[in-house]
Amino acid sequence: MTQLLTKVSVPADVPSAQQAVYEQNFHTMTKGTGNLMLFAGDQKVEHLNDDFYGVLSSGEEIHADDHDPEHLFRIARDGVIGCYATQFGLIARYGRDYATVPYLVKLNSKSHLIKTKQRDPRSIGWVSVDDALLLREAGLQIVGVGYTVYLGSEFESEQMAEAAQACLRAHRNGLLAVLWVYPRGAAVPEEQDPHLIAGATGLAATLGADFVKVNYPKPKEGTPAESFREAVAAAGRTRVITAGGSSTDVRKFLQTLHDQIFVAGAHGSATGRNIHQKSLPEAIRMTNAISAITYGGRSVDDAMAVYQGKDEFTI
């Protein structure tokens, strides 16, 4: 069973007047456990429409529900999640109709069209933390901001600077900061090298992140969960969550998530495609199954029962 936190560690750059707001946002996102089930919807930019229409590599067709961007908001409203991460424009367009959803505003994004062989990845901010606060002023539940850093890119320095400032500005306003940190570029031969992934989580800690999202390592020896312990240790008080990746077998996904949390010591996941490429009822059950492990400390068998509709998980 996942233990509830009795005290939130508030960073020193959160003003005293904003500490209660920060603690409330932390508890909203983590359900009081310190773990995070982040529902990722930023792929509308990162992968354009590839993730929302067509046929998967498995041969299975993406469900028609996913053709409409509002599908993700329906999932976020009706499923058990910590927060829904997507771009400012979508939140502004749909947020009033889904005001109960906790939102994380993604500040920067880029498409997948320009490959590393053409140019190292560069993703600068579209909007600022102050812009995200406009949505909070409009009555939406904005709990945090997110920013992607491409470690190893020739443009890493400007991305690090923007990320550090975003973390600082978020904290000054009681918001949490989640960094996506991906080693990528011509200087990076192995993007999922365990030692490099640990470097990425340590970088996020120095930038001031509350949570860092990284890809799960692919070690040459040992298991991924065992090798991932280095990354969790390197992050210190910054909590590590893993990228969900492309759609895969549900039990395999849930087993990997369970190992990441209960073997490696990670604090959750950021999952998109393994949720939203399904029909609305199935996607909702998938969020609940993931949260059963993340927030409830349930076994894989228990989580599968939730996914199959044989059991329920609520917060």
C-alpha positions in Angstrom: 0.0 0.0 0.0 1.3 3.4 -0.9 2.0 5.5 2.2 0.4 8.9 2.6 2.7 11.8 3.2 2.3 13.7 6.5 4.3 16.7 5.4 5.1 18.2 2.0 8.7 19.4 1.5 8.2 22.9 0.2 11.2 24.4 -1.8 12.8 27.5 -0.4 11.9 29.5 -3.5 8.1 29.2 -2.7 7.2 32.4 -0.8 5.5 32.0 2.5 2.3 33.5 1.1 2.2 30.7 -1.6 3.2 27.7 0.5 -0.4 26.6 1.2 -1.2 26.9 -2.5 1.9 24.8 -3.4 1.0 22.2 -0.8 -2.6 22.0 -2.1 -1.4 21.6 -5.7 1.1 18.9 -4.6 -1.6 17.0 -2.8 -4.0 17.4 -5.8 -1.4 15.9 -8.1 -0.2 13.2 -5.9 -3.4 12.3 -3.9 -1.3 12.8 -0.8 1.1 9.9 -1.7 4.0 11.8 -3.3 3.5 9.7 -6.4 2.1 11.2 -9.7 -0.1 9.8 -12.4 0.4 12.4 -15.1 -2.0 12.0 -18.1 0.0 13.3 -21.0 -1.8 14.9 -23.9 1.1 17.0 -25.4 1.5 14.5 -28.3 -0.9 16.7 -30.4 2.3 18.7 -31.2 5.1 16.2 -30.5 3.7 13.5 -32.9 1.1 15.6 -34.7 -1.8 13.4 -35.8 0.2 10.2 -35.9 -0.9 9.2 -32.4 -4.6 10.0 -32.9 -5.6 8.6 -36.3 -4.5 5.5 -38.2 -3.1 2.1 -37.5 -0.6 1.2 -34.8 2.5 -0.9 -35.4 0.7 -3.8 -33.8 -1.9 -3.7 -36.6 -4.6 -2.4 -34.3 -6.4 0.7 -35.3 -6.5 3.8 -33.1 -10.1 4.1 -31.7 -12.3 6.6 -33.5 -12.9 8.4 -30.1 -9.3 9.6 -30.3 -9.8 11.5 -33.5 -11.4 14.4 -31.5 -9.2 16.4 -29.1 -12.0 16.6 -26.6 -11.6 12.8 -26.0 -8.6 13.6 -23.8 -10.6 16.1 -21.7 -13.3 13.6 -21.2 -10.8 11.0 -20.0 -9.2 13.6 -17.7 -12.6 14.5 -16.2 -13.9 11.0 -15.6 -10.7 9.0 -14.9 -8.5 8.9 -11.8 -5.5 11.1 -12.7 -3.1 13.5 -10.9 -3.1 16.1 -13.6 -3.7 16.4 -17.4 -0.7 17.9 -19.2 -1.3 19.7 -22.5 -0.6 22.9 -24.4 -2.0 26.3 -23.4 -4.3 26.6 -26.4 -6.2 23.4 -25.8 -6.7 24.2 -22.2 -8.0 27.7 -23.1 -10.4 26.2 -25.7 -11.8 23.4 -23.7 -11.0 24.1 -20.0 -14.2 25.9 -19.0 -16.2 22.9 -19.9 -13.9 20.7 -17.9 -13.2 22.9 -14.9 -12.8 20.0 -12.4 -9.7 18.7 -14.2 -6.3 19.6 -12.6 -4.2 21.0 -15.5 -0.5 21.2 -16.1 0.4 23.7 -18.8 3.1 22.6 -21.2 5.2 25.7 -21.9 7.3 24.4 -24.9 6.8 21.8 -27.6 8.1 20.8 -31.1 7.0 18.4 -33.8 8.8 15.2 -34.7 9.3 16.2 -38.4 12.9 17.6 -38.1 15.1 14.7 -37.4 18.4 14.7 -35.5 20.3 14.0 -38.7 19.0 17.4 -40.0 19.4 19.4 -36.8 19.7 18.8 -33.1 16.4 19.2 -31.3 15.5 22.7 -30.2 12.3 23.5 -28.3 11.8 27.0 -26.9 8.9 28.3 -24.9 5.6 29.2 -26.6 4.1 30.7 -23.5 5.3 31.7 -20.0 4.3 30.8 -16.5 2.6 34.2 -16.3 0.5 33.2 -19.3 -0.4 29.9 -17.6 -1.6 32.0 -14.6 -4.1 33.7 -16.8 -5.9 30.4 -17.0 -5.9 30.1 -13.2 -7.4 33.6 -13.0 -10.1 32.4 -15.4 -11.1 29.8 -12.7 -9.3 26.8 -14.1 -7.5 24.4 -11.8 -3.9 25.0 -12.9 -1.6 23.0 -10.7 1.7 23.2 -12.5 3.7 23.8 -15.6 5.9 21.5 -17.8 8.9 22.1 -20.0 11.1 19.8 -22.1 14.9 19.9 -22.1 16.9 18.0 -24.7 20.1 17.2 -22.9 23.0 16.8 -25.3 21.5 19.0 -28.0 23.6 21.9 -29.2 20.8 24.0 -28.0 20.7 22.6 -24.5 22.0 25.8 -22.8 19.1 28.0 -23.8 16.6 25.2 -22.9 18.2 24.8 -19.5 18.0 28.5 -18.9 14.3 28.6 -19.8 13.6 25.6 -17.7 15.3 27.0 -14.6 13.4 30.2 -14.9 10.1 28.3 -15.5 10.7 26.3 -12.3 11.5 29.5 -10.3 8.5 31.4 -11.6 6.2 28.4 -11.0 7.3 28.1 -7.4 6.9 31.9 -6.8 3.2 31.4 -7.7 2.6 28.1 -5.8 2.7 25.9 -8.9 4.7 22.7 -9.3 7.2 22.3 -12.1 7.6 19.1 -14.1 10.5 18.8 -16.5 10.7 16.4 -19.4 14.4 15.6 -19.9 15.5 13.6 -22.9 19.1 13.0 -23.9 19.0 13.6 -27.7 21.1 15.0 -30.5 24.2 14.1 -32.5 26.3 14.0 -29.4 24.1 11.3 -27.8 24.7 7.8 -29.2 22.6 6.0 -26.7 19.5 7.9 -25.6 18.4 5.3 -23.0 21.8 4.6 -21.5 21.1 4.1 -17.7 24.1 6.3 -16.7 22.9 9.1 -19.0 19.3 8.8 -17.8 20.7 9.3 -14.3 22.5 12.4 -15.5 19.2 13.7 -16.9 17.4 13.3 -13.6 20.2 14.9 -11.7 20.1 17.8 -14.1 16.4 18.3 -13.4 17.1 18.5 -9.7 19.6 21.3 -10.3 17.1 23.2 -12.5 14.6 23.1 -9.6 12.0 20.6 -10.8 9.5 18.9 -8.5 9.2 16.0 -10.9 11.2 14.9 -13.8 9.9 12.7 -16.7 12.5 10.5 -18.4 12.5 7.5 -20.7 13.0 4.1 -19.0 16.6 2.9 -19.5 17.8 0.0 -21.7 20.8 -1.5 -19.8 23.3 -3.8 -21.5 23.3 -5.9 -18.3 20.8 -6.5 -15.5 17.1 -5.4 -15.5 15.8 -2.0 -16.4 14.3 -1.6 -12.9 17.6 -2.3 -11.2 19.5 0.0 -13.5 16.9 2.7 -13.0 17.8 3.0 -9.3 20.8 5.1 -10.3 18.5 7.7 -11.9 16.2 7.8 -8.9 19.1 8.3 -6.5 20.7 11.0 -8.8 17.4 13.0 -8.6 17.5 13.3 -4.8 14.4 15.2 -3.7 13.2 15.6 -7.3 10.7 12.8 -7.9 11.2 10.7 -11.0 8.4 9.6 -13.3 8.7 7.6 -16.5 7.4 8.1 -20.0 4.7 5.6 -20.9 5.8 5.2 -24.5 3.9 3.8 -27.4 0.8 1.6 -26.9 1.6 -1.9 -25.7 0.0 -4.9 -24.0 -1.9 -3.7 -21.0 -0.5 -6.3 -18.5 3.0 -5.8 -19.7 2.6 -2.0 -19.3 1.2 -2.4 -15.8 3.9 -4.8 -14.8 6.6 -2.4 -16.0 5.0 0.4 -14.1 4.8 -1.7 -10.9 8.5 -2.5 -11.2 9.4 1.1 -11.8 7.7 2.2 -8.6 8.3 -0.7 -6.3 11.6 -2.0 -7.5 13.4 1.1 -8.8 11.8 3.6 -6.4 10.3 5.9 -9.1 7.3 8.0 -8.2 4.9 7.3 -11.1 4.5 7.8 -14.8 3.4 10.2 -17.5 1.2 8.2 -19.8 -0.6 9.2 -23.0 -0.9 6.8 -25.9 -1.5 3.8 -23.7 -4.6 5.6 -22.5 -6.1 7.9 -25.1 -5.7 5.6 -28.1 -8.5 3.5 -26.6 -12.3 4.0 -26.5 -13.5 6.4 -23.8 -14.8 3.6 -21.4 -11.6 1.6 -21.9 -9.4 4.7 -21.5 -11.0 5.6 -18.3 -10.5 2.1 -16.9 -6.9 2.3 -18.0 -6.3 5.6 -16.0 -7.9 3.9 -13.0 -5.7 0.8 -13.3 -2.6 2.9 -13.5 -3.7 5.0 -10.5 -4.5 1.8 -8.6 -0.8 1.0 -8.7 0.5 4.5 -8.5 -1.7 5.8 -5.7 -3.2 2.7 -4.2 -0.1 0.5 -4.2 -2.2 -2.3 -5.8 -0.7 -5.4 -7.4 -0.7 -5.9 -11.2 -3.5 -8.5 -10.8 -5.6 -6.0 -8.9 -4.9 -3.3 -11.5 -5.8 -5.7 -14.3 -9.1 -6.3 -12.6 -9.8 -2.6 -12.5 -8.9 -2.3 -16.2 -11.2 -5.2 -17.1 -14.1 -3.6 -15.2 -14.2 -6.4 -12.5 -13.1 -4.0 -9.7 -13.1 -0.3 -9.1 -10.5 2.2 -8.0 -11.4 5.7 -6.8 -9.8 8.4 -4.7 
